[in-house]
Every structure is written in structure tokens, then in C-alpha cells.
Amino acid sequence: MTALRPERETDTSYGQQPYGEPGAFEEWYGSAAQEWYGSPAAQDRQQQPYGEPQPYDPQQQTYAQPQQPYGAPPYEAPRPYAAPPPQGPPPVAPLSDQETMALLVPEPSPADAHRAGRGAASRASSVTPVAGTTPGGRAARRKAAKGRHGRHGGSAGAAGTAAEGDSAAGGPSAPLSRVEARRRARAQKPGPGVLASRIVGEAFITTGVVMLLFVTYQLWWTNIRAHAQAGSEAHHLQDDWASGRRNPGTFEPGQGFAILHIPRLDVVVPIAEGTSKEKVLDKGMVGHYGEGDLNTAMPDARTGNFGLAGHRNTHGEPFRYINRLTPGDAIVVETQDTYFVYKMASMLPVTPPSNTGVLDPVPRGSGFTGPGRYITLTTCTPEFTSKYRLIVWGKMVEERPRSKGKPDALVS
């Protein structure tokens, strides 16, 4: 307990004097203040600077606090240097209700939220049901097993289908009953309309494939086969001529006896007797209108018209581009003993198949006015049809024995 202050020791009536009378307090306060400020303790205190600590007072048993002037901020003892606090999440704003006495929970930082989310995911994965198990009690598991294996341990096809559907949907579901499984299987079967459309589609595809194969055969394979047959016949003729084997004056139908050269079109094809489609034309050769085929003259005749026929498309198509011939182009017929050279004279682009006058000794429509040694080439037109005929005429300009070598038309 601290000792009494000096003013209390000097005035025993301190605190006992009544203040009920007017002016009593002012009278007492003035005398006491004068006595206090005149005492040695007050003078010692006034000599000490403000803000410095006071010496230890054994009577009060405490360190005297420094006196500060009126209006100055409260004294604060110097603090040691402290490092700035580490940067962390922003401070949490205080609650608006200041009367709440509960602890304030700070909001989580982004890192704390991320860690909390990972923890929740791990906890969720730890309670995920095992694949193949059925949620529920023992009765639900028995019912699921009976739906999967049937009453007598039968096939699990319907249950497997349901499980696949559940897994595709993203989660397990209750097993299907037998009625539901049958309905689902029945719904998956195609109806009559679907079956009919499939049959019609397959028929169209098959027809298209067959037509494609037929076109490929006509435009590609027949040419390859005809070229091979025509080339074989030409080599056979040349071998016979080289060996000195002579041909009779008349030839059997389908028998080759000469070779046709059209240098401008790069055509070299054997000439056979007759215009039979199977025996001559389809084999890639050119047919001569002989006995029974309007009976045109042979090249060595003194006068007459040497008529030939050939395919324009497919089966070797030797006459495909004869419409490109121009007057003066060479047409050469090579036989065992002689080269017969013709010059293209005129052309009839379109004429009916019944116009046989183009094969007369003096062809009608050719422009020739009298007998002579002529050649006539006939083929179908337009291309890939046989509706009309295309006619090309030529007139002989040279007859050259083989012993003298090839004519200029074949050399150049």
C-alpha cells in the first residue's frame, strides 16, 4: 500500500471538511495548493524534465511514471526492431456487428481452397462403390444377381446390355427385368421397312458394280484382247510372206491376207476376209466386203472399189479417229507382193446404214465421176453407238512392188 500524499499529511482535515457552504471548497483548494507548490517535493518535481523516468520511491515501492504535459500523447516505451510480417492473404474485414463476441474465421485463400478441393475429391473417391457391386442391402444384391444370371443360371446377355447402357449413360442403374430385356431386344431388331431399304440398297450397289465391270470390260479389256489378237495375226502374215508361202487367190472368211497402214493415225491392222463381227471385227481386225458382203473389188483389180469395215469403239477400235483424216493423207494396203498407196479424197460424216451405194464401183457421194481404183472405209457414228455410218474415200496413186522397198508414205 502506498503512503499518503504530502497534502494529505499536512492537512488532517483532508476529506473531512464539509463543502456544503458556498466558497468553502475554493477557500480550501487555494490554501492547499499554495502549501503544496511551496513544498520541497513539488520543487524537485518541477526541476525534472517531462518524459524521463523518476527514481525509485521506497515509500511507494514503485517506479514513478514520467509526467507528460497536458495534451501530449501517452508515453510509449521504445520497442525493439521487429521484422515485417510475412505477406499472406489479405486481412479479413471485421464483422459489421461489433457486439458479436465469437471468434472471427478468416476467408480461405486460393491455395487453401485448392487443397480443400483435392481433399474432398480424395474423400469422394475413397467412398466410390466398387465396380460390379450393387448398391443397397442383401435383398437388392440377390435381385441383381438373379437378373444377371437368370433363374436357372442362364445367359446374361440382357443384363450385359443393360450394364453397357448404364455405363454409357454415366452411372449404374437398377437391373432390367425379363420383360424389359425382351422389349429392349425387340426394339433393337430392324423393322420391315429397314430390311426392305437394305435389300433395295444392296440391289442398287450390286447393279452398279456389275455395270461398272461391264463398262470396264468393254472399254478396256476388249481393246487389250483385240490388240493382242490383231498383232498375232499380223506377225503370222509377215512370217508367211517372209518364208515364201503363197496365199490362194480367194480367202476364207476370217482369214487375213493384207495389212492396212494409216500413218497419220499410227494405225497398223491386219485385213481379213468378210465382215463377221465374231470372226473378224471383234478380234481387232478390219473386214473386207467380199463374197456375200456386197462383193467389193480387191486392191489388185484394174478397176473397182476396195471396201473395208472396222470398229470405231472397243475391240481394238482401229477406225476411231478416221474422221481426223484430211485430203491427201496416205492410206497404204500391204499385201504379199505389193504396196498399194491411196490418197484420202473425201468424207461423208453421217449416212444411214442402208446406204450401200457408198460401196459401188463408182461410190455415190464421193465426188468421183468415172471408174477407177478406189478405197472405202466405213465405221459407226456417233461414238459408242451404231445408229449411223461414217464414210471415208480414197483414190489409188501408187502401186509399188515389195522388191523395191517401202513407199515414201511408210518411210517418212
Residue, then its C-alpha position, 0 to 999 in steps of 0.5 A: m500500500t502506498a503512503l499518503r500524499p504530502e497534502r494529505e499529511t499536512d492537512t488532517s482535515y483532508g476529506q473531512q471538511p464539509y463543502g456544503e457552504p458556498g466558497a468553502f471548497e475554493e477557500w480550501y483548494g487555494s490554501a492547499a495548493q499554495e502549501w503544496y507548490g511551496s513544498p520541497a517535493a513539488q520543487d524537485r518535481q518541477q526541476q525534472p524534465y517531462g518524459e524521463p523516468q523518476p527514481y525509485d520511491p521506497q515509500q511507494q515501492t514503485y517506479a514513478q511514471p514520467q509526467q507528460p504535459y497536458g495534451a501530449p500523447p501517452y508515453e510509449a516505451p521504445r520497442p525493439y526492431a521487429a521484422p515485417p510480417p510475412q505477406g499472406p492473404p489479405p486481412v479479413a474485414p471485421l464483422s459489421d456487428q461489433e457486439t458479436m463476441a465469437l471468434l472471427v474465421p478468416e476467408p480461405s485463400p486460393a491455395d487453401a481452397h485448392r487443397a480443400g478441393r483435392g481433399a474432398a475429391s480424395r474423400a469422394s473417391s475413397v467412398t466410390p462403390v466398387a465396380g460390379t457391386t450393387p448398391g443397397g442391402r442383401a435383398a437388392r444384391r440377390k435381385a441383381a444377381k438373379g437378373r444377371h444370371g437368370r433363374h436357372g443360371g442362364s445367359a446374361g446377355a440382357a443384363g450385359t446390355a443393360a450394364e453397357g447402357d448404364s455405363a454409357a449413360g454415366g452411372p449404374s442403374a437398377p437391373l432390367s427385368r425379363v420383360e424389359a430385356r425382351r422389349r429392349a431386344r425387340a426394339q433393337k431388331p430392324g423393322p420391315g421397312v429397314l430390311a426392305s431399304r437394305i435389300v433395295g440398297e444392296a440391289f442398287i450397289t450390286t447393279g452398279v458394280v456389275m455395270l461398272l465391270f461391264v463398262t470396264y470390260q468393254l472399254w478396256w479389256t476388249n481393246i487389250r484382247a483385240h490388240a493382242q489378237a490383231g498383232s498375232e495375226a499380223h506377225h503370222l502374215q509377215d512370217d508367211w510372206a517372209s518364208g515364201r508361202r503363197n496365199p490362194g487367190t480367194f480367202e476364207p472368211g476370217q482369214g487375213f491376207a493384207i495389212l492396212h497402214i494409216p500413218r497419220l493415225d499410227v494405225v497398223v491392222p491386219i485385213a481379213e476376209g468378210t465382215s463377221k463381227e465374231k470372226v473378224l471385227d471383234k478380234g481387232m481386225v478390219g473386214h473386207y466386203g467380199e463374197g456375200d458382203l456386197n462383193t467389193a473389188m480387191p486392191d489388185a483389180r484394174t478397176g473397182n472399189f476396195g471396201l473395208a469395215g472396222h470398229r470405231n469403239t472397243h475391240g481394238e477400235p482401229f477406225r476411231y479417229i478416221n474422221r481426223l483424216t484430211p485430203g491427201d493423207a496416205i492410206v497404204v494396203e500391204t499385201q504379199d507382193t505389193y504396196f498399194v498407196y491411196k490418197m484420202a479424197s473425201m468424207l461423208p460424216v453421217t449416212p444411214p446404214s442402208n446406204t450401200g451405194v457408198l460401196d459401188p464401183v463408182p461410190r455415190g457421194s464421193g465426188f468421183t465421176g468415172p471408174g477407177r481404183y478406189i478405197t472405202l472405209t466405213t465405221c459407226t457414228p456417233e461414238f459408242t453407238s451404231k445408229y449411223r455410218l461414217i464414210v471415208w474415200g480414197k483414190m489409188v496413186e501408187e502401186r509399188p512392188r515389195s522388191k523395191g522397198k517401202p513407199d515414201a508414205l511408210v518411210s517418212 
